[in-house]
Amino acid sequence: MRQTMKTFEVRNAHFDRLVNTPDLKWLGQNTNHMKAHPAVLDAMTRCIQEEEFHIYAPPVGLEALRAGIVADVGLPGQAALVSDGAVASLYHVCHVLLGAGDEFITTDPTWNWPMAFARSVGATVTQIPIYGPEYGYRLAPERLAQAVTPATKVIYIVDPNNPLGCACTKEEIEAIVAIARESGAWLIQDCTYRHFAHAHHLAAKLYPERTITVYSFSKWLGLAGLRIGAVIVHPDLAERLAAAPPNNLGSSLLAQRAALAGLAIKDEWFPGVLAEQRTNQALIKEAVDRLPGLVMPVYPSNGNFIVLECDALGIHPEALVSAYAEHRIMIRQGAYHTPTFGDRFVKVSTSVPKAWIEEFVALLPELLERARGMNESAKLF
């Protein structure tokens, strides 16, 4: 008798199909597909040719890389712990700081996995809605203050927010820090998209003793498949986190060599990436403005992605995703980020070649009509 596939198997098979789809245009995962700098490629090639992969890396990262990360964000006195991607840092932090009965507060929408990590250790999760014009598509600090309780242990903000692309102002960060300090909560500021922001303000500069700054090389440097990131914290917390990390034999040396090379060429290379992705955002905005009923609620976005609201057109996000999939273009349905608001929007990544965005834009009027007539039931993740 044939067994029904488990959910994780179905999910994995879905992404396996995507990975093995020739010439797929990845406009759904906020990944950076700009051409890598030769120095980054050379660093990886040298690591392979010298067979450096036979050895373990230092437990919390190459010293030069740790120092480079701290310097890149400008948080002297803090300690960087290199990890197998930012999400691994979040997993570890949630498992060290949270326990049964604790409360984890975040926004809706947010990055979903830290909520799963919090629940896995018995913590409760509270989400503050920020989607919609009534909230200005952002977290008002006074609403955070109202949500905090004596059980609140961690406040988690993705800044800039994924998927919305809003970024906290200096005044908002100051107010959020004041709330965290008064309540004694840990503040996790997930800065995965910081490098794409028009302006960004680090909470750790105001609350260094209890702010956890999450750093990623997946987005700005385009190393998503290499899994390399870090968490930047006060040295006292670093001591706790370093006691039993999930990657206690060190993260991939190949990835660390690439990341170190990336930091060295960042000032030369990244401004071009940033300019092109902002041009891509503008191309989509121009197209959206010509299509009544389609809305880009946050523009410009402070991330390498934008949100398009299609609900006023009577279009299901999943249908639009499926329509684009027929053209080997991957975009993402809102339900991936939020079951509450996910029926309103799709998300489109913009740190990709301009030609990908031009094709996306050229197809948009046709595929909106195509999606309007679809009742898509395919399982998407």
C-alpha positions, -999 to +999 in steps of 0.1 A: +000+000+000+014+034-010+022+058+018+012+094+016+043+116+014+050+136+046+047+174+044+085+179+046+090+155+017+064+174-004+081+207+005+115+194-003+104+179-036+089+213-046+122+231-041+141+203-057+120+208-088+128+245-087+166+239-083+166+215-112+145+237-135+169+248-163+171+286-168+147+294-140+146+331-132+147+334-094+125+363-085+110+349-053+137+342-027+154+376-023+186+360-036+212+381-053+220+369-089+243+397-100+276+386-114+301+378-087+333+397-084+363+379-098+381+382-064+353+362-047+354+335-074+392+334-071+391+329-033+368+299-037+388+285-065+420+288-045+403+271-015+393+242-037+426+239-056+446+240-023+422+214-009+417+235+022+383+217+027+401+188+044+404+208+076+379+223+101+375+260+104+379+278+137+348+272+159+333+307+156+350+318+124+382+330+108+395+359+130+399+381+099+363+374+089+349+381+124+367+414+125+356+423+091+319+417+099+321+439+131+338+466+110+313+464+082+284+471+106+304+495+127+299+479+162+333+481+179+334+462+212+308+436+200+317+400+190+308+383+158+301+345+157+302+331+122+274+306+114+260+285+087+238+314+075+218+339+094+189+315+099+213+292+118+222+321+140+186+327+147+180+290+155+209+291+180+199+323+197+163+312+201+173+279+217+198+296+241+176+326+252+141+311+252+123+284+272+089+272+282+066+300+292+086+328+276+071+351+251+085+360+217+071+391+201+074+400+164+054+415+136+030+402+110+043+397+084+078+387+095+104+361+087+086+329+098+114+305+109+124+323+142+087+319+153+090+281+147+123+281+166+107+299+195+077+275+196+100+245+194+114+253+229+080+260+244+078+298+240+046+315+229+046+338+199+028+371+197+025+389+163+017+426+159-001+432+126+017+458+104+003+450+070-021+476+055-025+513+052-041+515+086-007+506+101+014+524+075+030+490+066+053+494+096+056+488+133+046+518+155+066+516+188+035+524+209+018+493+195+049+473+205+047+488+240+011+477+243+020+441+233+048+436+258+040+416+289+060+404+319+066+371+300+082+389+271+117+375+267+126+384+231+115+411+207+123+402+171+123+427+143+134+422+107+147+455+097+143+462+068+112+441+070+109+410+048+086+410+028+074+446+030+107+465+026+100+491+053+129+502+075+127+516+110+135+553+114+161+565+139+133+577+162+115+543+159+147+524+168+152+547+198+117+540+210+119+502+204+152+502+223+136+520+252+107+495+253+132+466+253+153+481+280+124+489+303+110+454+299+144+437+302+138+418+269+164+408+245+161+426+212+169+407+180+174+431+150+176+409+119+197+430+095+197+406+066+187+433+042+205+462+058+229+468+029+200+476+005+184+502+028+182+539+019+189+545+056+194+521+085+199+525+122+215+499+145+198+492+178+230+478+192+246+512+192+220+522+219+214+489+236+247+469+231+243+447+262+211+430+251+208+435+213+215+406+190+224+418+155+219+392+127+241+395+097+239+376+063+261+372+033+233+355+013+217+387+001+242+415-004+271+393-016+249+366-032+262+336-013+228+321-004+238+286-014+271+287+006+252+293+039+274+319+057+262+345+081+269+357+117+254+370+149+269+401+165+265+404+202+280+417+235+310+395+245+292+382+276+264+368+254+289+356+229+305+335+256+271+318+262+264+313+225+299+299+219+295+273+246+275+249+225+269+261+189+253+238+163+284+243+141+310+238+168+335+226+142+332+258+123+313+269+092+324+261+057+359+273+049+349+277+013+321+300+023+343+319+047+370+326+021+343+339-002+328+361+024+362+375+034+370+383-002+336+399-006+342+423+023+375+433+007+358+443-026+325+455-012+331+492-017+341+486-053+315+461-063+283+465-042+273+501-053+267+488-088+246+459-075+226+484-054+221+508-083+209+480-106+184+466-081+169+500-074+166+505-112+148+472-113+124+484-086+117+515-106+109+495-137+083+475-119+068+506-103+064+522-137+047+491-150+024+489-120+013+525-123+000+517-158-022+489-145-052+501-125-059+480-094-024+467-090-006+484-062+030+486-049+023+496-013+059+502-002+081+522-026+110+525-027+117+493-008+146+491+016+151+455+007+161+438-026+124+430-032+090+446-036+054+437-028+026+438-053-010+438-040-033+420-064-064+413-043-083+444-056-081+428-090-097+396-077-065+377-083-053+350-060-015+354-054-010+316-059-026+319-093-002+347-104+027+327-090+016+297-111+011+318-142+047+331-140+059+296-133+047+286-167+073+310-181+100+297-157+099+327-136+096+322-098+078+348-077+065+342-042+029+342-028+021+362+003+010+332+022+046+321+025+051+350+049+017+355+066-015+334+066-034+365+078-025+388+049-011+364+024-041+365+001-034+401-008+000+401-024+030+386-042+067+394-036+092+399-064+130+399-059+149+427-076+187+419-071+187+401-104+198+409-140+178+437-156+167+414-184+148+392-159+129+422-146+122+434-181+107+400-189+087+400-157+073+435-165+066+426-202+045+396-191+027+414-163-005+426-181-010+392-199-004+371-168-027+392-146-055+383-170-043+347-171-043+345-133-077+361-131-092+330-147-073+305-126-083+287-095-048+274-086-048+246-061-011+235-065+008+233-033+032+261-030+058+268-002 
